[in-house]
Amino acid sequence: MAILTGTRLGQYEILSTLGAGGIVEVYRAHDTKLGRDVAIKILPQAFISDPERVARFQREARTHAALNHPNIGGTYGLKEAHGATALVLELVEGPTFADRIAEGPIPIDDALAIAR
């Protein structure tokens, strides 16, 4: 399934692509029922027919949902739509760690705070 701006996954309307990794794609979406933006993580089309990858994604969703920490974004749910499974997450704004590293060396005190 091609995820394009304007695509609807239930109550979520895709606004833009945030990134892609080894086995997932992440999108910014708007929750039309609650009026907030969220992050939606899905398996790409190439992986939705692979039971092992789907099981791994579902394990990740359960593990993420079990975490409760101020430095970890919340899990809002797991949505099935258009033959795909989507993990709906809190959208956390701000620079990425990669952005921070690109600025230059991180002072040791800052690095230790991040590691903790």
Backbone as a printed PyTorch tensor [residue, N CA C, xyz], in Angstrom:
tensor([[[  0.8380,  -1.1810,   0.0000],
         [  0.0000,   0.0000,   0.0000],
         [  0.8820,   1.2420,   0.0000]],

        [[  0.6490,   2.1300,  -0.9200],
         [  1.3860,   3.3890,  -0.9560],
         [  0.7940,   4.3300,   0.0800]],

        [[  1.6330,   4.8680,   0.9350],
         [  1.1660,   5.8050,   1.9450],
         [  1.4850,   7.2110,   1.4370]],

        [[  0.4750,   7.8960,   1.0220],
         [  0.6310,   9.2390,   0.4770],
         [ -0.0600,  10.2420,   1.3860]],

        [[  0.3580,  11.4880,   1.2840],
         [ -0.3190,  12.5470,   2.0220],
         [ -1.8080,  12.4850,   1.7120]],

        [[ -2.6120,  12.5440,   2.7500],
         [ -4.0560,  12.4820,   2.5840],
         [ -4.6410,  11.0940,   2.7480]],

        [[ -3.7910,  10.0500,   2.7000],
         [ -4.2780,   8.6800,   2.9140],
         [ -4.8660,   8.5860,   4.3090]],

        [[ -5.9860,   7.8630,   4.4310],
         [ -6.6230,   7.6780,   5.7330],
         [ -6.4160,   6.2570,   6.2160]],

        [[ -6.0200,   6.1130,   7.4570],
         [ -5.9620,   4.8350,   8.1620],
         [ -6.9450,   4.9780,   9.3180]],

        [[ -8.1760,   4.6380,   9.0670],
         [ -9.2130,   4.8590,  10.0770],
         [ -9.3370,   6.3410,  10.3510]],

        [[ -9.1900,   6.7240,  11.6150],
         [ -9.3280,   8.1240,  12.0150],
         [ -8.0610,   8.9480,  11.7840]],

        [[ -7.0090,   8.3210,  11.2750],
         [ -5.7300,   9.0020,  11.1050],
         [ -5.5060,   9.3940,   9.6480]],

        [[ -5.2040,  10.6750,   9.4190],
         [ -4.9250,  11.1670,   8.0840],
         [ -3.4280,  11.4490,   7.9700]],

        [[ -2.7750,  10.8080,   7.0120],
         [ -1.3380,  10.9730,   6.8250],
         [ -1.0390,  12.3890,   6.3510]],

        [[ -0.0890,  13.0460,   7.0240],
         [  0.2990,  14.4090,   6.6820],
         [  1.6400,  14.4630,   5.9530]],

        [[  2.5940,  13.6240,   6.3870],
         [  3.9200,  13.6320,   5.7740],
         [  4.7140,  12.4120,   6.2290]],

        [[  5.8150,  12.1760,   5.5280],
         [  6.7430,  11.1040,   5.9150],
         [  7.7310,  11.6770,   6.9170]],

        [[  7.9850,  10.9190,   7.9970],
         [  8.9910,  11.3360,   8.9720],
         [ 10.3060,  10.5980,   8.7570]],

        [[ 10.2390,   9.3550,   8.2940],
         [ 11.4620,   8.5990,   8.0760],
         [ 11.1740,   7.1480,   7.7720]],

        [[ 12.2310,   6.4280,   7.4850],
         [ 12.1320,   5.0000,   7.2090],
         [ 13.3980,   4.3370,   7.7130]],

        [[ 13.2380,   3.1060,   8.1620],
         [ 14.3840,   2.3670,   8.6700],
         [ 14.4460,   0.9960,   8.0490]],

        [[ 15.0550,   0.0740,   8.7700],
         [ 15.2360,  -1.2740,   8.2590],
         [ 13.9560,  -1.9680,   7.8700]],

        [[ 12.9570,  -1.9510,   8.7570],
         [ 11.7160,  -2.6570,   8.4290],
         [ 10.4580,  -1.8290,   8.6480]],

        [[ 10.5810,  -0.5470,   8.9260],
         [  9.3800,   0.2670,   9.1470],
         [  9.4640,   1.5940,   8.4120]],

        [[  8.2940,   2.1840,   8.2260],
         [  8.1660,   3.5480,   7.7250],
         [  7.4060,   4.3230,   8.7970]],

        [[  7.7670,   5.5840,   9.0040],
         [  7.1290,   6.3950,  10.0390],
         [  6.5570,   7.6500,   9.3960]],

        [[  5.3110,   7.9450,   9.7540],
         [  4.5870,   9.0750,   9.1760],
         [  4.0400,   9.9750,  10.2700]],

        [[  3.9080,  11.2460,   9.9330],
         [  3.1690,  12.1880,  10.7670],
         [  1.7270,  12.0950,  10.2910]],

        [[  0.8050,  11.9660,  11.2280],
         [ -0.6070,  11.8700,  10.8740],
         [ -1.4240,  12.7090,  11.8460]],

        [[ -2.6390,  13.0060,  11.4380],
         [ -3.5530,  13.7650,  12.2900],
         [ -4.6860,  12.8580,  12.7270]],

        [[ -4.9040,  12.7960,  14.0260],
         [ -6.0140,  12.0350,  14.5990],
         [ -7.2480,  12.9270,  14.4820]],

        [[ -8.1300,  12.5850,  13.5500],
         [ -9.2850,  13.4450,  13.2760],
         [-10.3310,  13.3980,  14.3800]],

        [[-10.3100,  12.3760,  15.2150],
         [-11.2720,  12.3070,  16.3230],
         [-10.8220,  13.1120,  17.5300]],

        [[ -9.5220,  13.0490,  17.8350],
         [ -9.0200,  13.7270,  19.0320],
         [ -8.3220,  15.0440,  18.7270]],

        [[ -8.1450,  15.3560,  17.4470],
         [ -7.5740,  16.6420,  17.0680],
         [ -6.1170,  16.8190,  17.4370]],

        [[ -5.3300,  15.7740,  17.3180],
         [ -3.9040,  15.8890,  17.6380],
         [ -3.0870,  15.1720,  16.5670]],

        [[ -1.8270,  15.5880,  16.4360],
         [ -0.9310,  14.9070,  15.5210],
         [ -0.2530,  13.7510,  16.2460]],

        [[ -0.0050,  12.6970,  15.5120],
         [  0.6100,  11.4840,  16.0490],
         [  1.6760,  11.0020,  15.0740]],

        [[  2.4820,  10.0590,  15.5330],
         [  3.4180,   9.3600,  14.6600],
         [  2.8220,   7.9850,  14.3930]],

        [[  2.8730,   7.5610,  13.1430],
         [  2.3540,   6.2400,  12.7750],
         [  3.4910,   5.4500,  12.1560]],

        [[  3.7370,   4.2890,  12.7320],
         [  4.8040,   3.4040,  12.2850],
         [  4.1490,   2.2030,  11.6120]],

        [[  4.5420,   1.9000,  10.3790],
         [  3.9500,   0.7530,   9.6880],
         [  5.0360,  -0.0810,   9.0150]],

        [[  4.6880,  -1.3240,   8.7470],
         [  5.5510,  -2.1750,   7.9350],
         [  5.3370,  -1.8080,   6.4750]],

        [[  6.4040,  -1.6850,   5.7010],
         [  6.2340,  -1.4160,   4.2700],
         [  5.5190,  -2.5800,   3.5870]],

        [[  4.9420,  -2.3060,   2.4470],
         [  4.2030,  -3.2960,   1.6580],
         [  5.0080,  -4.5790,   1.4690]],

        [[  6.3050,  -4.4540,   1.2640],
         [  7.1580,  -5.6170,   1.0040],
         [  7.1890,  -6.6030,   2.1730]],

        [[  6.8450,  -6.1480,   3.3800],
         [  6.9590,  -7.0070,   4.5550],
         [  5.6280,  -7.4840,   5.1260]],

        [[  4.4940,  -6.9420,   4.6730],
         [  3.2300,  -7.2900,   5.3260],
         [  2.7880,  -8.7230,   5.0810]],

        [[  3.3960,  -9.3920,   4.1200],
         [  3.0420, -10.8000,   3.8950],
         [  4.0670, -11.7410,   4.5130]],

        [[  5.0320, -11.2070,   5.2580],
         [  6.0540, -12.0150,   5.9320],
         [  5.6360, -12.2130,   7.3940]],

        [[  5.1380, -13.4080,   7.7510],
         [  4.6280, -13.6280,   9.1080],
         [  5.6650, -13.3540,  10.2010]],

        [[  6.9250, -13.6260,   9.9220],
         [  7.9720, -13.3860,  10.9160],
         [  8.1490, -11.8860,  11.1850]],

        [[  8.1400, -11.0870,  10.1350],
         [  8.2810,  -9.6340,  10.3060],
         [  7.0490,  -9.0310,  10.9730]],

        [[  5.8720,  -9.5320,  10.6080],
         [  4.6370,  -9.0460,  11.2370],
         [  4.6560,  -9.3820,  12.7290]],

        [[  5.0600, -10.6030,  13.0770],
         [  5.1300, -11.0100,  14.4890],
         [  6.1390, -10.1490,  15.2430]],

        [[  7.2560,  -9.8660,  14.6250],
         [  8.2830,  -9.0230,  15.2490],
         [  7.7370,  -7.6150,  15.4960]],

        [[  7.0260,  -7.0760,  14.5150],
         [  6.4300,  -5.7450,  14.6450],
         [  5.3980,  -5.7270,  15.7780]],

        [[  4.5850,  -6.7620,  15.8720],
         [  3.5780,  -6.8300,  16.9330],
         [  4.2310,  -6.9740,  18.3080]],

        [[  5.3410,  -7.7200,  18.3910],
         [  6.0840,  -7.8150,  19.6640],
         [  6.6310,  -6.4450,  20.0570]],

        [[  7.1680,  -5.7340,  19.0580],
         [  7.6820,  -4.3860,  19.3250],
         [  6.5640,  -3.4930,  19.8610]],

        [[  5.3880,  -3.5760,  19.2670],
         [  4.2520,  -2.7610,  19.7120],
         [  3.8930,  -3.0820,  21.1590]],

        [[  3.8280,  -4.3690,  21.5100],
         [  3.4980,  -4.7500,  22.8930],
         [  4.5780,  -4.2880,  23.8710]],

        [[  5.8310,  -4.4300,  23.4760],
         [  6.9340,  -4.0000,  24.3370],
         [  6.8910,  -2.4950,  24.5450]],

        [[  6.7020,  -1.7450,  23.4650],
         [  6.6480,  -0.2880,  23.5670],
         [  5.4800,   0.1480,  24.4460]],

        [[  4.3460,  -0.5090,  24.3030],
         [  3.1600,  -0.1560,  25.0870],
         [  3.3630,  -0.4250,  26.5790]],

        [[  4.2420,  -1.3740,  26.9110],
         [  4.4870,  -1.7190,  28.3110],
         [  5.4160,  -0.7210,  29.0010]],

        [[  6.0950,   0.1120,  28.2280],
         [  7.0370,   1.0700,  28.7990],
         [  6.3110,   2.3320,  29.2520]],

        [[  6.7380,   2.8360,  30.3920],
         [  6.1630,   4.0630,  30.9280],
         [  7.2940,   4.8610,  31.5480]],

        [[  7.7700,   5.8590,  30.8100],
         [  8.9070,   6.6600,  31.2670],
         [  8.7870,   8.0450,  30.6410]],

        [[  9.1470,   9.0970,  31.3680],
         [  9.0050,  10.4500,  30.8190],
         [  9.8430,  10.7010,  29.5630]],

        [[ 10.8780,   9.9080,  29.3250],
         [ 11.7250,  10.0980,  28.1480],
         [ 11.3530,   9.1770,  26.9950]],

        [[ 10.2310,   8.4970,  27.0970],
         [  9.7620,   7.6100,  26.0310],
         [  8.3510,   8.0500,  25.6570]],

        [[  8.1470,   8.3190,  24.3730],
         [  6.8210,   8.7200,  23.9010],
         [  5.8020,   7.6190,  24.1460]],

        [[  4.5600,   8.0110,  24.3190],
         [  3.4870,   7.0700,  24.6140],
         [  3.0060,   6.2900,  23.3940]],

        [[  2.4010,   5.1570,  23.6780],
         [  1.7690,   4.3320,  22.6460],
         [  0.2740,   4.5600,  22.7370]],

        [[ -0.3450,   4.9440,  21.6180],
         [ -1.7770,   5.2030,  21.5990],
         [ -2.5840,   4.0300,  21.0890]],

        [[ -1.9680,   3.1340,  20.3550],
         [ -2.7360,   1.9820,  19.8950],
         [ -2.1140,   1.2860,  18.7030]],

        [[ -2.7750,   0.2180,  18.3200],
         [ -2.3930,  -0.5850,  17.1690],
         [ -3.6040,  -0.6060,  16.2530]],

        [[ -3.4240,  -0.2000,  15.0120],
         [ -4.5300,  -0.0490,  14.0680],
         [ -4.3120,  -0.9600,  12.8720]],

        [[ -5.3320,  -1.6940,  12.4950],
         [ -5.3070,  -2.5220,  11.2820],
         [ -6.0990,  -1.7890,  10.2150]],

        [[ -5.4660,  -1.5390,   9.0650],
         [ -6.1620,  -0.8600,   7.9670],
         [ -5.4750,  -1.1800,   6.6500]],

        [[ -6.2680,  -1.4140,   5.6230],
         [ -5.7520,  -1.6650,   4.2710],
         [ -4.7470,  -2.8100,   4.2330]],

        [[ -4.9470,  -3.8220,   5.0810],
         [ -4.0550,  -4.9660,   5.0960],
         [ -2.7450,  -4.7210,   5.8150]],

        [[ -2.6050,  -3.5910,   6.4690],
         [ -1.3660,  -3.2730,   7.1790],
         [ -1.6590,  -3.0460,   8.6590]],

        [[ -0.6260,  -3.2400,   9.4720],
         [ -0.7220,  -2.9520,  10.8940],
         [  0.0590,  -1.6790,  11.1730]],

        [[ -0.5710,  -0.7440,  11.8660],
         [  0.0490,   0.5470,  12.1660],
         [  0.1360,   0.7350,  13.6730]],

        [[  1.3040,   1.0900,  14.1470],
         [  1.5180,   1.4150,  15.5520],
         [  1.3660,   2.9250,  15.6880]],

        [[  0.4180,   3.3650,  16.4980],
         [  0.1350,   4.7920,  16.6700],
         [  0.8380,   5.2630,  17.9370]],

        [[  1.7180,   6.2430,  17.7590],
         [  2.5840,   6.7070,  18.8440],
         [  2.4450,   8.2040,  19.0750]],

        [[  2.8320,   8.6220,  20.2670],
         [  2.9200,  10.0460,  20.5710],
         [  3.9400,  10.6710,  19.6220]],

        [[  3.6000,  11.8140,  19.0600],
         [  4.5260,  12.5380,  18.2010],
         [  5.3770,  13.4390,  19.0870]],

        [[  6.6740,  13.2170,  19.0820],
         [  7.6010,  14.0130,  19.8880],
         [  8.3550,  14.9360,  18.9400]],

        [[  8.1510,  16.2250,  19.1180],
         [  8.7800,  17.2260,  18.2610],
         [ 10.2040,  17.5120,  18.7290]],

        [[ 11.0200,  18.0080,  17.8200],
         [ 12.3660,  18.4340,  18.1830],
         [ 13.4150,  17.7690,  17.3300]],

        [[ 14.6670,  18.1750,  17.5430],
         [ 15.7550,  17.6160,  16.7410],
         [ 16.0020,  16.1530,  17.1040]],

        [[ 16.5280,  15.4320,  16.1430],
         [ 16.8830,  14.0330,  16.3930],
         [ 18.2860,  13.9670,  16.9860]],

        [[ 18.6370,  12.8010,  17.4770],
         [ 19.9910,  12.5960,  17.9840],
         [ 20.9970,  12.7960,  16.8460]],

        [[ 20.6370,  12.3460,  15.6520],
         [ 21.5100,  12.5290,  14.4870],
         [ 21.7360,  14.0160,  14.2190]],

        [[ 20.6840,  14.8340,  14.3760],
         [ 20.8320,  16.2840,  14.2070],
         [ 21.8460,  16.8310,  15.2130]],

        [[ 21.7420,  16.3720,  16.4590],
         [ 22.6490,  16.8560,  17.5130],
         [ 24.0850,  16.4460,  17.2260]],

        [[ 24.2940,  15.2280,  16.7800],
         [ 25.6430,  14.7570,  16.4700],
         [ 26.2410,  15.5570,  15.3150]],

        [[ 25.4230,  15.9260,  14.3510],
         [ 25.8960,  16.6850,  13.1920],
         [ 26.4120,  18.0760,  13.5820]],

        [[ 25.9920,  18.5610,  14.7370],
         [ 26.4530,  19.8740,  15.2040],
         [ 27.9010,  19.8390,  15.6730]],

        [[ 28.4290,  18.6460,  15.9500],
         [ 29.8030,  18.5150,  16.4230],
         [ 29.8650,  17.6660,  17.6730]],

        [[ 31.0400,  17.5670,  18.2500],
         [ 31.2130,  16.7160,  19.4380],
         [ 30.2770,  17.1310,  20.5700]],

        [[ 29.7810,  16.1350,  21.2650],
         [ 28.8970,  16.3760,  22.4090],
         [ 29.7590,  16.4260,  23.6650]],

        [[ 29.6550,  17.4940,  24.4420],
         [ 30.4460,  17.5610,  25.6920],
         [ 30.1460,  16.3580,  26.5730]],

        [[ 31.1440,  15.9130,  27.2940],
         [ 31.0300,  14.6830,  28.0900],
         [ 29.8650,  14.7500,  29.0710]],

        [[ 29.6250,  15.8830,  29.7090],
         [ 28.5220,  15.9940,  30.6690],
         [ 27.1800,  15.7890,  29.9660]],

        [[ 27.0460,  16.3400,  28.7650],
         [ 25.8130,  16.1530,  27.9880],
         [ 25.6580,  14.6930,  27.5570]],

        [[ 26.7530,  14.0980,  27.1170],
         [ 26.7220,  12.6930,  26.6830],
         [ 26.3240,  11.7770,  27.8260]],

        [[ 26.8540,  12.0470,  29.0230],
         [ 26.5000,  11.2190,  30.1810],
         [ 25.0370,  11.3770,  30.5520]],

        [[ 24.5190,  12.6120,  30.4520],
         [ 23.1010,  12.8350,  30.7480],
         [ 22.2220,  12.0820,  29.7460]],

        [[ 22.5970,  12.0840,  28.4840],
         [ 21.8360,  11.3630,  27.4620],
         [ 21.8890,   9.8710,  27.7400]],

        [[ 23.0690,   9.3640,  28.0700],
         [ 23.2310,   7.9270,  28.3280],
         [ 22.4270,   7.4660,  29.5380]],

        [[ 22.3560,   8.3410,  30.5560],
         [ 21.5820,   7.9690,  31.7390],
         [ 20.1230,   7.8910,  31.4050]]])
